[in-house]
Each structure stands twice: as structure tokens, then as C-alpha cells.
């Protein structure tokens, strides 16, 4: 057995999507180097979980790797194995590429933090990780799948709704600006969805004060019997994303918000509220389209974007930076 271990000095408490993308980078490099990935625990930030900090391996709790053919071992199970590996059999590196044919038993990336998307000169790794992860980096059906417990709850909710069903995810809070907020008003959403034939809508958002008062519209509040005991907001989010993925029509906030999980239906049934990336979501200079934007899957064999974060125009970024400075002063 040969192993690849990302050993980070500091853990960042970020959201589930951010931590999942970092795990996919580790798995992609393990696949390319034909090594077993040593999976660390990731810290899930309290800001997205009602003030409660969580740590998780993510695997089998929030995601399944059933479609990703990469050998892996959890960090806690690897520690005893590491003790018995001779120091001559360990290659210590930082963020630079390494020879995938190197004979050492263990390759350790000694990193300052677990924001693995900061790794340099590893384009081949990022290219594969994009196909594993999808959301926000490549508009494909991701290879990350939903674990059984998420599917079971999600399917019960889907089966209780009258078809055809529209699934809507409205990302607000940290990704909101005034124009985007106005485009999500109840009146506007009802008008935008009127182009479709539907009998029910499942909508979800991170804004507790947001609601659509229409008999065909349902949020997770309607399903307290199934969801009432869930205190983990990340788990609730994953269930909601599974539901939106598997509706007849899926509407998400940003134009690079691909399906969250791997799905069998590969038809282009995807729409977005705005015409820009989640990474440019603070861009208040962009006009929000009056109608929903169709989002078609990219070709798996084409890689048009060389990084996880798409470059934004310099002037809007400068103005936003100055605004933040003025608020802090």
C-alpha cells in the first residue's frame, strides 16, 4: 500500500461545499498517483450551523464515494500505520507537484492549512477534482453521491409532493446583494416559475425569514415529522439539495450551481436566477435577468476554467474592497 497524506497545521471552519471541494482535491491527487488517500477530519463552520462547530470526515455522513474509485483510509485509522513506516519510506513535500511514480510508501504534504485549493501547479489534480465535485467549478453532474440516509428522507419528501415538482434553492445571507434580493421576492419568483407546468414547488433557503405564501409551495417546515430531530444544519442542507436535484425542474441561485449530488437524470432541466458565478456573488454591478437562465451541462472532456475561482473584473473588486475598508473604519 502507498499513501498520500495532506497534513495541515490549521483547520478552517468553512461550509460543507468548501470542505467537500478540498476533499475532492485530495482524492483526485490520490487517484492520479495511484495512492490511498488519508482522509482528515474537516471543520464545518459554526456560522452555517446555528453557532455549533462540527468536525467530520464528510464521507458516509454528508456524501458517498460510491461513484469515485479512489482508495481511502480515515486519518484516525492511519495513525498506527504511519508509526510503523520507516522514515526513509516517507517523502515530505509542501505545495509543489511530486513524481507520481516515486517509490516511497508515504507522501506527506505538510501544509499551512486545509484550504487545499491553494495548492500550486497542480492543474491535472484540479481538472479531475472538478469532475468529482462539480458545484461552483464545473457545470456537470458530479460524481459525489448522496448517502443512503439522505436518499431515504429525500425520497419520502419527494414522493409526498404532487408531480411535476420544481425544486428551488435560494442562496441568501453571505451571497446576497440588493439586486439579487429583489429578484427573489415572492411576486417575482411566482412570475418566473409561471412559465412551467407544475403542481408543487419545494423551496429551501438559508434565510429563516423568507417564505412564499402559496398552497403549491412547500419548505422543510412542512416535513417536521421527518426532519424535526435533525439538529445538524449541514445534514438538513444536504437533504434539501438532494430534493432539489431530483425534482422535475431544478432552479438554483447562481449559474455555476450544478446538481449537488450525482443523479440519474442527465437531461438539461437546470435554471438559475442570476447569470453569474457564486464566486462573483457580491457583484452588485451585474444586472439580474428578468427571466430564469437556462444552465446546460458542460462536456466532461472539456475544461474551460483553470481554477476553482473564476476571475472577476478588477474595477468592481477594487470598489468592493474600498467599501469594506470604509465600513471597518
PALO-572265 format. One record per residue: residue in three letters; y, x, z of N, C-alpha, C in turn. Coordinates in steps of 0.02 Angstrom, whole numbers, plus 50000, padded with zeros to 5 digits. Atoms other than C-alpha are relative to their C-alpha. Example, Ala and Ser with C-alpha at 12.3 -4.5 7.8 and 13.67 -1.06 7.14 Angstrom:
REM residues 2
Ala499415004550000497755061550390500605004550000/Ser499414995849997499475068450357500554996150037/
REM end
This chain:
REM residues 329
Unk499405004250000500005000050000500625004450000/Unk499354996750000501765005849959500534994750018/Unk499535004849971503274997850042500725001749981/Unk499284999350009505124995050012500344996450058/Unk499715002649938506174992650169500765000949996/Unk499274999749994508034988250173500174999750074/Unk499854999649928508554994050346500765000150009/Unk499285000849994510314987750384500235001150072/Unk499724998849934511384993650530500354993950029/Unk499625005849977512344977350538499784993849962/Unk500175006450031511924959150505500624995649995/Unk499455004750009513174947050432499744992950010/Unk500195006949990513114928950486500304995649946/Unk499745003850056513334920150320499584993849988/Unk500355006250015512714904050240499325001249968/Unk500694999650025510964900350176499985002749929/Unk500004997650068511394903249993500145007549996/Unk499834992949999512194920150029499415004250023/Unk500564996149973510724926150134499404999749952/Unk500565000750048509474919450006500105004749941/Unk499874995650057510324929149866499845007250018/Unk500144993249978510164945149968499245001250005/Unk500734999449998508304942049999499735000849930/Unk500254999650068508054939649812500115006949970/Unk499884993250024508814956849778499455004750025/Unk500544996149971507554964849896499344998649963/Unk500635001850033506114955249815499995002549928/Unk499984997750070506704959749639499875007549995/Unk500124992750003506754978349677499295001750020/Unk500704998949981505064977349763499554998749940/Unk500405001650059504364969149606500055005549948/Unk499904994950051505124982049489499685006750019/Unk500294993649977504494996649595499274999350022/Unk500705001349983502784988649624499865001750073/Unk500074998749928503004989149813499994993450038/Unk499985005749955502774977149957500684999850035/Unk499345000749969504464970650018499924998950075/Unk499965001149928504784972250205500594995350012/Unk499485005249996505744956150239500315000050070/Unk499675000249934507044957050379500204992950019/Unk499695006349980507714942750481500734999949977/Unk499315000850021509354936150413500364995750051/Unk499585003949953510764929550521500364994549961/Unk499675005850031511374912150473500594998150044/Unk499385000649962513174909650525500084993550037/Unk499885005949958513694897650661500514995349969/Unk499475004150029515164891550556499734994449957/Unk500315005250040513954881450450499474996150039/Unk500545003149961512854875650593500244997650068/Unk499735003149938513934866850722500075004950057/Unk499884994949949514304883050813499385003750024/Unk500624996849979512484888450831499795005349950/Unk500244994550041511964905550764499244999849996/Unk500724999950010510214906750691499795006549968/Unk500304994450037509074920850634499344997649972/Unk500595002550034507684917850510499795004849945/Unk500264996450059506564926250382500124995949937/Unk499875004750055507024911250271499354997449969/Unk500635001750035505264911350196499614994950041/Unk500405005549972504244895550232500404995550046/Unk499565004249959505684888850337500504996249956/Unk499515003050045507004885850204499815000749927/Unk500214998950070506184892450046499265001749998/Unk500694997950013504464895349971500015005049943/Unk500054994950052503984910449866499394998849955/Unk500625001550037502514901649782500065001749925/Unk499904998550071503274904849609500235007249988/Unk499754993150005503844922749645499435004850019/Unk500584995849991502434935249625500205006950027/Unk499804993849968503024948549748499655000450068/Unk500324998949934502004955549893500555001150052/Unk499514998949947502954954650056499664999950068/Unk500235000049931502724957650242500614999250044/Unk499435001049956503834951950384500135006350042/Unk499794993949966504804965550473499635001150066/Unk500324999249935504024962150644499275002249994/Unk500704998050011502274964350572499955007049970/Unk500004993450032502784980350482500145005650049/Unk499774994749955503464989950633499435004550023/Unk500574995949980501744995650692499735004149942/Unk500224996350059501275000750515500465006049989/Unk499514994750012502875010950500499885005950047/Unk500114994749952502455020850657499455004949978/Unk500584995950020500865027350576500095003349932/Unk499864996850064501685033150414500305006950012/Unk499754993149992501925052050406500705000649971/Unk499304999350022503745057350386500045002749929/Unk500004997450069503285066650225499874994449949/Unk500165005650044502745049850154500564994849998/Unk499435004649998504465041950183500575003049960/Unk499414998150038505895042850059500594996050026/Unk499415003349974507565039050140500575000549949/Unk499445000250046508975033650024500524995250028/Unk499495004949980510575023650037500054994749946/Unk499935005550049511255012649898499925002149928/Unk500094997550068510815023249747499314997949973/Unk500665001550030509385019749624499495005250020/Unk500524995049988507715028349650499474999449947/Unk500534999950049506255033049540499444995350022/Unk500505005049980505075018149543499295002950002/Unk500664996849999503595029949515499935005150056/Unk500044995149946503985040249669499374998650043/Unk500655001049968502325043049763500034998350075/Unk499965001249928502975040849942499754993050018/Unk500265006449976502155026950042500564995150015/Unk499465004349978503805020350107500675002449974/Unk499314998650019505535019650030500454995750045/Unk499535003549955506895015350156500705000649973/Unk499295000150015508625010250102500374999350067/Unk499605000249939509735014650251500704997549982/Unk499395003450022511185002550229500464998450058/Unk499515001649948512774999050325499944992850023/Unk500055007149983512484980350318499504996749954/Unk500505003550040511354967050244500324995749945/Unk499715002950061512554961750106499725004049941/Unk500364995850048511294968449982500304999749930/Unk499695000350066512304962649831500545005249991/Unk499544994450007513424977649866499665006349973/Unk500354994150026512074989549803500295002149933/Unk499684997450060512735000749664499485002249948/Unk500414997550056511995004849494499284997550000/Unk500675003050000510524993049511500004993749957/Unk499935005750044510844981749363499344996649984/Unk500655002950015508994979349324499764995650057/Unk500195003949941508724973049501500394993450001/Unk499595006049999510174960849492499794995149946/Unk500205004250055509584954349325499394995850018/Unk500605003849979507884949349397500164995550059/Unk499825004049941508634943149562500364993549980/Unk499655006050024509734930949464499514994649979/Unk500505005050021508194922549392499614997250059/Unk500325002549940507394921249563500454995050036/Unk499535003749957508954914349647500384994449964/Unk499655005150039509934905149513500704998450024/Unk499385003349980511314896549610500605004850003/Unk499384996249996513034903649576500005006549962/Unk500034993750037512424918449473499714999249930/Unk500285001350066511444911349327499774992749999/Unk500175007150001511264893149274499324999049968/Unk500705000950020509374892349264499664995950055/Unk500425002849947508014883049358499745006050040/Unk500204994049963507754895849498499255000050014/Unk500714999549982506034902249545499884998550073/Unk500065001949929506364899249730499804992650004/Unk500255006849995505394883549778500144997250070/Unk499925003349936505514870949919499355000150039/Unk500615000349959504274872350064499764992750006/Unk500315006649997503094857650093500384995250046/Unk499675004649953504024850550245500664997449972/Unk499385002450032505644849550144499844995149945/Unk500225004650052504744841449997499804993350029/Unk500265006249970503904828650110500574995350020/Unk499445004149978505524822550187500424997849941/Unk499605001650058506484823450024499694994749956/Unk500345004950042505174813649929500004993050032/Unk499975006549966505154799950061500684996749989/Unk499335002850012507034797750040500084997949927/Unk499955001650072506934798249850499614993649984/Unk500425005950014505534785249850500294993650029/Unk499705005949969506574773549958500624997649962/Unk499405001850038508024773349834499804997049933/Unk500155003450062508064762049682500225004349940/Unk499854996050059507974771449517500374995949948/Unk499844992950004508874777649417500465002150058/Unk499624997449943509634788649552500455005749977/Unk499554994350010511144800149542500055003850066/Unk499904995849942511214814649663500665003749995/Unk499344996950001512944821349709500095004650059/Unk499844995349946513374836949809500745001949994/Unk499294998749998515214838449855500135005750050/Unk499864994349958515624855749921500744999950018/Unk499315000549978517194854550026500125005650051/Unk499894994949949517844864150178500275006449971/Unk499764993350017517954882650138500105000949924/Unk499934999350073517894879549949500494995049970/Unk499585005650023519214866049938500725002249986/Unk499294999650010520944865949861500264993049984/Unk499725006850007522134851249835499764996549936/Unk500205003150063521694848249652499264997950003/Unk500715001649994519834848849690499904994250047/Unk500045005549952520074837449840500174993349967/Unk499795006250034520984824449734499474997649951/Unk500515001850049519584825049605499374997150031/Unk500585002649964518334819749740500154993550037/Unk499845006249964519214804149802499504994649982/Unk500495005450011518154788449817500124996549933/Unk499835003550061519064779749675499825004249938/Unk500134995550057518914794949560499265000949989/Unk500724999050007517064797649596499674993749970/Unk500285006250028516654779349560500164999549925/Unk499815000250071517604780549395499595005049960/Unk500364994850036516754796849344499264998249991/Unk500715001750003515004790249382499874993649960/Unk500095006450036515314773849290499735001149929/Unk500274998650067514784782449127499244999749999/Unk500735000049996512984782249189499744993150021/Unk500365005849974511744768149216499625002350062/Unk500354998049939511164769449396499954994150048/Unk500095005149949510524758849539500135002650070/Unk499844997249935510814770849682500265007249991/Unk499724993349999511754786849724499875003050068/Unk500054996249938511284799649856500545005449997/Unk499474995050000512814809849902500005003850066/Unk499994995849940512994824150025500605004849996/Unk499414995849996514434834950083500035003350069/Unk499894996749936514934847050221500614997350037/Unk499425003249970516424835850262499784993750036/Unk500245005749960515964823950403500434993849991/Unk499545005650006517474813050369499994996849931/Unk500015002550068517064810050187499474994549994/Unk500495005450011516224793750136500204996149938/Unk499885004650056516054781949987499724993350020/Unk500205006649976516004763750038499814995549942/Unk500265003950055514934756149903499264999050014/Unk500685001749980513254747449926499475004249964/Unk500484995950037512414758649796500005007350023/Unk499924993049979512984774749882499705001050069/Unk500354998649937511924782450021500065007450017/Unk500004993149975512114798150126499425000850049/Unk500544998749953510924806050250500064995650063/Unk499915004349942511674794550383499554993849997/Unk500435005950007510594780550313499285001450021/Unk500704998249990508994790250349499905003550067/Unk500054997149933509164793950535499285000150025/Unk500705000249977507354788950564499625006249976/Unk500334994050026506804803550455500355006550021/Unk499614994049990508204815850494500305000650070/Unk499655000349936508774811050669499875005850047/Unk500174994749953507864825050760500195006949975/Unk499844993550029508484838950645500675002450027/Unk499394997149973509744849650738500245005949956/Unk499864994250043509694863850609500364997649937/Unk499625002450057511084860450484499785003349935/Unk500244996650060510354873250363499384996549972/Unk500595003850022508724863550357500224993449968/Unk499755006350029509674847250328500305001349931/Unk499704998250064510654855750188499465001149947/Unk500544998750048509034861750105499664993649978/Unk500305006550018508304844250112500454996149953/Unk499535003550043509874836750037500025003149930/Unk500004996750066509864849749897499374998349961/Unk500625001950033508044845649859500074993049970/Unk499905006950024508514827249843500455000049938/Unk499544999850058509994830849727499655003049939/Unk500374996850056508894842349621499544995149964/Unk500535004250028507604828649595500224992949984/Unk499745006450023508734813949554499994999849923/Unk499995000750073508824807149376500595003549969/Unk499404996350019510574814349361500235003950061/Unk499764995849945511244828749466500725002149987/Unk499294998350005513104831149497500175004750058/Unk499814995249949513724846449589500735001849992/Unk499284998749999515444853249628500215005149947/Unk499794994550043515524869649529499545000749940/Unk500384999750063514954873549353499455005349999/Unk500564995349996513794887549409499524998250058/Unk500455002449947512934877349546499374997149969/Unk500625002250032511224876549466499554996450051/Unk500465002949951509744867449545499865004950057/Unk500104995849941509434873849721499285002750002/Unk500714998249999507534874149705499704999549930/Unk500375000750062506284875949565499794992649992/Unk500175007050013506004858949484499604999549936/Unk500415001050060504774852349355500404997449942/Unk499605003050054506094842849256500515005149975/Unk499564994850028506914855949145500524997149953/Unk499515003150044507984843349050500715001450026/Unk499304998949980509864846049049500304993450025/Unk499755006249968510354832249170500545001850051/Unk499574997149949511644842649262500744999449981/Unk499295000750010513504839549283500375003350058/Unk499574997149948514934847549380500664996350001/Unk499345003149993516574840849446500545004449970/Unk499494995450025517584856349403499705004849949/Unk500234995750055517494868849261500055007450017/Unk500004992949981517484885049361499475001450052/Unk500544997649956516314895249469500164998850073/Unk499905000449928516044893149655500355006350026/Unk499684993849978516644911249668500745000049985/Unk499295000850012518324905849599500274993650029/Unk499865006749976518404890349704500684999350034/Unk499345000649970520064894549787500555000149948/Unk499524999650054520894894749617500354993249990/Unk499635006350006522164880749632500414999649936/Unk499614999950063522924885749464499624996549944/Unk500415003050052521494878049366500024992450003/Unk499995007350003521634860049309499284997350002/Unk500675003049994520134849449360499924994949944/Unk500105004850055519414839749211499994992850025/Unk499995007149983519644820949211499304997150003/Unk500695002450002517794818449172499535005550024/Unk500504995249979516204826849233499845004849944/Unk500144994650047515744843249148499245000749993/Unk500714999150011514014844749068499835007450011/Unk500224993249985513064860249128499315001049971/Unk500634998650033511694866649014499705006550025/Unk500344994049976510394879249068500105005949953/Unk499974993950039510584897149010499315002049977/Unk500634997250023509244906148914499765005250051/Unk500274995249952508094915549033500045007249974/Unk500024993450029508094930148913500685003149986/Unk499334997550010509974932148905500345001050068/Unk499644998749937511034939749042500725001549982/Unk499314999450023512854936749006500475002550055/Unk499564998149945513514941249178499705005950037/Unk500274993849972513344958549254500065000550076/Unk499954999649927513694954349435499944993050029/Unk500065006449967513454940649563500674996450001/Unk499345003149996515334937749572500365000949934/Unk499664999850065516184933349409500735002050011/Unk499324997749994517844942149385500514994449991/Unk499475005050006519414931749410500645003349976/Unk499374997150023521134934249331500385003350058/Unk499684996149947522164947049428500584996250032/Unk499405003149973523784937049447499844994550051/Unk500175005049949523004921749534499725003150064/Unk500284996849940522034933349651500565003250041/Unk499444996849965523634942849693500414994850037/Unk499605005349968524594926749730499644997350061/Unk500395002549942523184920349843500015005050057/Unk499994994849948523154937049936500675000050036/Unk499335000249969525044936149965500084993850044/Unk499965006149959524884918250028499645001050066/Unk500384998949937523564923450154500395004750046/Unk499604995449960524674937850212500574996350035/Unk499435003749971526144926050238499784995350055/Unk500265004549948525074913850338499855003950064/Unk500194995949942524484927950453500615002850036/Unk499414996949969526244934550484500414995050040/
REM end
